[in-house]
Amino acid sequence: MKINILGPFSVHFNGVSVVPGAPKLRKALALLLIHAGTLVTNTAMVNELWDDEPPVSYPTTIQTYILTLRKQLSAATGMSSHEVARRLIITETGGYRFSGEDADTDVDRYYSLVERGRACLTDGDDYAGVQHIGEALRLWRGTALTGVPVGRILEVERHRLEESRLVSHEYWVDAQLRLGMYREVLASLAGLTVEHPLNETLHMQYMRALFLNGRRSQALDVYHRLRNNLVRELGLEPTVSAQRLQQAILKEDPAEDRDLWTSPIR
C-alpha cells in the first residue's frame, strides 16, 4: 500500500485508489493513517469529524465509517473484511489503530531521510547531509494533506509537518552555503522568502547567497523587504544579527564579521 500525505492525499493498493469520496470518510482515513501504528481514540475521531458538536448518534456513525473504510480496503486488497479488521484497521479499547507495517508512507521516508541528513551534518559531513535532506524535501508535492477538509487534529498535524519542512529547508540551505553552493540555493530561497515573509533565518541566508554571487544591491533589497514586513506586521525591527549582516554587505567586507557568514546550524 502506497500512502502519500506530503501533498495531495492519496492511498493506492496495486495502483487502485482507496481514498473515499465523502469528506468525513477522507478525514477519518487520514486521521488513522497519519497516526499509523498508534491508537486513534474515539474522542480524537469525534473532535476531528465534528469539532465540539457531534451528533447524538456519533458512536454508531463512527462504527459505520470504520466499516465502510474496511469494505473499501477489502475491495482493493482482496482481503476479507475480517482480515482487514485484523490486519489493517484494528479495533482496540477506546478507538482504532491502522497497522502500517506493510505500507510505504512518504512521511516515514521523509523523517528517515531528515534524520540521516541531520546526523551527517552533526558529524561534519555537509555534502552527505545536503544529499539526504534534499532527497527528503523532494518527497513534498505541495501542502500536506491537500484534498482533505482538515479539522482540529489534522490541522495540528499538518502544521507540525509544515514546520518540519521549513526547518529542514533551513538546515539544507545552510549546509549548501557552507559548501560554497551560493548559486544553487538562490531559486529555493527566492520562493521560501516569499512564502515566509517574516522568517529572518531564510532572509539572512538569501542575503548571504546573493552577496556572495556578486548581487549586492539585491541582497540589500532583501533586507529592506524583511524590515518592512516586520515593521508592518509586528511593529518590530530586524534582529541585531540581521542588522549586522546588512552592515557587512554595505561595507562589502564579509571578513570583518565572519560569524555572520558561517551559520552554526547543524
C-alpha positions in Angstrom: 0.0 0.0 0.0 1.4 3.4 -1.0 0.4 6.3 1.2 1.1 10.0 0.3 0.5 12.7 2.8 3.1 15.3 1.8 0.9 16.9 -0.8 -2.3 15.7 -2.3 -3.6 12.9 0.0 -3.6 9.6 -1.8 -3.7 5.9 -0.9 -3.2 3.2 -3.5 -3.0 -0.5 -3.5 -1.7 -2.1 -6.7 -2.5 1.2 -8.4 -6.1 1.3 -7.2 -7.1 4.3 -5.2 -8.8 3.6 -1.8 -9.4 7.3 -0.9 -13.2 7.7 -0.3 -15.1 10.5 -2.0 -17.1 11.5 1.1 -15.3 14.3 3.0 -15.8 12.8 6.5 -14.6 9.4 5.4 -11.5 11.0 3.9 -10.9 12.8 7.2 -11.3 9.6 9.2 -8.9 7.7 6.9 -6.4 10.5 7.0 -6.5 10.6 10.8 -5.9 6.9 11.0 -3.0 6.9 8.5 -1.2 10.0 9.9 -1.2 8.2 13.3 -0.3 4.8 11.8 0.8 2.3 14.4 -0.8 4.2 17.3 -4.3 4.3 18.8 -6.7 6.9 17.5 -9.2 7.3 20.3 -12.9 7.7 19.7 -12.6 11.2 21.4 -10.0 12.2 18.8 -12.2 10.9 16.0 -15.1 13.0 17.3 -13.0 16.1 17.7 -11.7 15.8 14.1 -15.0 14.9 12.5 -17.4 17.2 14.3 -15.4 19.6 16.5 -17.5 20.3 19.5 -20.9 19.4 18.0 -21.1 15.7 17.4 -24.5 14.2 16.6 -26.3 12.2 19.2 -25.7 9.1 17.1 -21.9 9.6 16.8 -20.8 6.2 18.3 -22.9 4.4 15.7 -21.8 6.8 12.9 -18.1 6.2 13.7 -18.6 2.5 13.6 -20.3 2.9 10.2 -17.4 5.0 8.9 -14.9 2.3 10.0 -17.0 -0.4 8.5 -17.2 1.5 5.2 -13.4 2.1 5.1 -12.8 -1.6 5.8 -15.1 -2.6 2.9 -13.2 -0.2 0.6 -9.8 -1.7 1.7 -11.2 -5.2 1.3 -12.3 -4.5 -2.3 -9.0 -3.0 -3.2 -6.7 -5.6 -1.5 -8.7 -8.7 -2.0 -8.7 -9.4 1.7 -11.9 -10.4 3.5 -13.5 -7.7 5.7 -12.5 -9.8 8.7 -8.9 -9.9 7.6 -8.8 -6.1 7.0 -10.2 -5.7 10.6 -7.5 -8.0 11.9 -4.5 -6.7 9.9 -5.2 -3.1 8.8 -7.9 -1.1 10.7 -7.8 -2.8 14.1 -10.4 -2.2 16.8 -8.8 -1.6 20.2 -10.1 -0.4 23.6 -11.3 3.1 23.2 -10.7 3.5 19.4 -8.9 2.2 16.3 -5.4 1.7 15.0 -4.1 1.5 11.5 -1.3 -1.0 11.2 1.2 0.5 8.7 3.7 -2.4 8.9 3.4 -3.1 5.1 2.7 0.4 4.0 5.0 2.7 2.0 4.4 6.1 3.5 6.1 9.3 2.3 6.0 10.7 5.8 8.1 7.8 7.2 10.6 8.1 4.3 10.8 11.9 4.8 11.6 11.6 8.6 14.1 8.8 8.0 16.0 10.9 5.4 15.9 14.0 7.5 17.3 12.1 10.5 20.1 10.6 8.4 20.9 14.1 7.0 20.9 15.7 10.4 23.3 13.0 11.7 25.6 13.7 8.7 25.6 17.4 9.5 26.4 16.8 13.1 29.3 14.6 12.0 30.6 17.5 9.8 29.7 15.7 6.5 27.8 18.6 4.9 27.8 17.0 1.4 26.0 13.8 2.6 23.7 16.0 4.7 22.7 18.0 1.7 22.1 14.8 -0.3 19.8 13.2 2.3 17.9 16.3 3.3 17.5 17.3 -0.3 16.0 13.9 -1.1 13.6 14.3 1.9 12.4 17.7 0.7 11.8 16.3 -2.8 9.2 14.0 -1.4 6.9 17.0 -0.8 4.4 17.6 -3.6 2.6 20.6 -2.1 0.8 21.4 1.1 0.4 18.3 3.3 -3.0 16.6 3.3 -4.2 18.6 0.2 -7.7 17.4 -0.6 -8.6 16.6 3.0 -11.0 19.0 4.7 -8.9 19.0 7.9 -10.4 19.5 11.3 -8.8 20.5 14.6 -6.5 17.5 15.0 -5.4 17.1 11.4 -4.7 20.9 11.2 -2.2 20.5 14.1 -0.6 17.5 12.3 -0.3 19.5 9.1 1.2 22.4 10.9 3.7 20.1 12.5 4.7 18.6 9.2 5.0 22.0 7.5 7.2 23.3 10.4 9.5 20.3 10.0 9.7 21.0 6.3 10.6 24.7 6.9 13.3 23.7 9.5 14.7 21.1 7.1 14.9 23.7 4.4 16.9 26.0 6.7 19.4 23.1 7.5 19.6 22.2 3.8 20.4 25.7 2.6 22.8 26.4 5.4 24.8 23.3 4.6 24.9 24.3 0.9 26.2 27.8 1.8 29.0 26.2 3.9 29.9 24.1 0.8 30.0 27.3 -1.3 26.9 26.4 -3.3 25.8 30.0 -3.4 24.1 29.9 -6.8 22.4 26.6 -6.3 20.3 27.9 -3.3 19.0 31.1 -5.0 15.9 29.7 -6.6 14.7 27.9 -3.5 15.4 30.9 -1.2 13.5 33.3 -3.6 10.4 31.2 -3.2 10.8 30.5 0.5 11.2 34.1 1.5 8.0 35.0 -0.3 6.2 32.1 1.4 7.6 33.1 4.8 7.9 36.9 4.8 8.8 37.2 8.5 11.4 34.4 8.7 14.7 36.1 9.4 16.8 32.9 9.0 15.7 32.4 5.4 16.1 36.1 4.6 19.6 36.2 6.0 20.5 33.1 4.1 19.2 34.7 0.9 21.2 37.9 1.6 24.4 35.8 2.0 23.8 33.9 -1.1 23.0 37.0 -3.2 26.0 38.9 -1.9 28.4 36.0 -2.5 27.1 35.8 -6.0 28.0 39.4 -6.6 24.5 40.7 -6.3 25.0 43.2 -3.5 22.1 45.5 -4.3 19.6 42.6 -4.4 20.9 41.4 -1.1 20.2 44.8 0.4 16.7 44.8 -1.2 16.0 41.5 0.6 16.9 43.1 4.0 14.7 46.1 3.3 11.8 43.8 2.3 12.3 41.9 5.6 12.4 45.0 7.6 9.2 46.4 6.0 7.4 43.2 6.6 8.4 43.0 10.3 7.6 46.6 11.0 4.2 46.5 9.2 3.1 43.1 10.6 4.7 43.0 14.1 6.0 46.5 14.8 9.5 45.0 15.2 12.9 45.8 13.8 15.1 43.0 12.5 17.3 41.3 15.0 20.8 42.6 15.7 22.3 39.7 13.6 20.3 40.7 10.6 21.3 44.3 11.0 25.0 43.4 11.3 24.7 41.3 8.2 23.3 44.3 6.3 26.2 46.5 7.6 28.7 43.9 6.4 27.1 43.8 3.0 27.1 47.6 2.8 30.8 47.6 3.6 31.4 44.8 1.1 33.7 43.1 3.7 32.4 39.7 4.9 35.7 39.0 6.6 35.0 41.8 9.0 32.4 39.7 10.9 33.0 36.1 9.9 30.4 34.6 12.2 27.7 36.2 10.1 28.7 34.1 7.1 29.1 30.7 8.7 25.8 29.9 10.5 26.1 27.5 13.4 23.1 25.5 12.3 24.0 21.8 12.3 
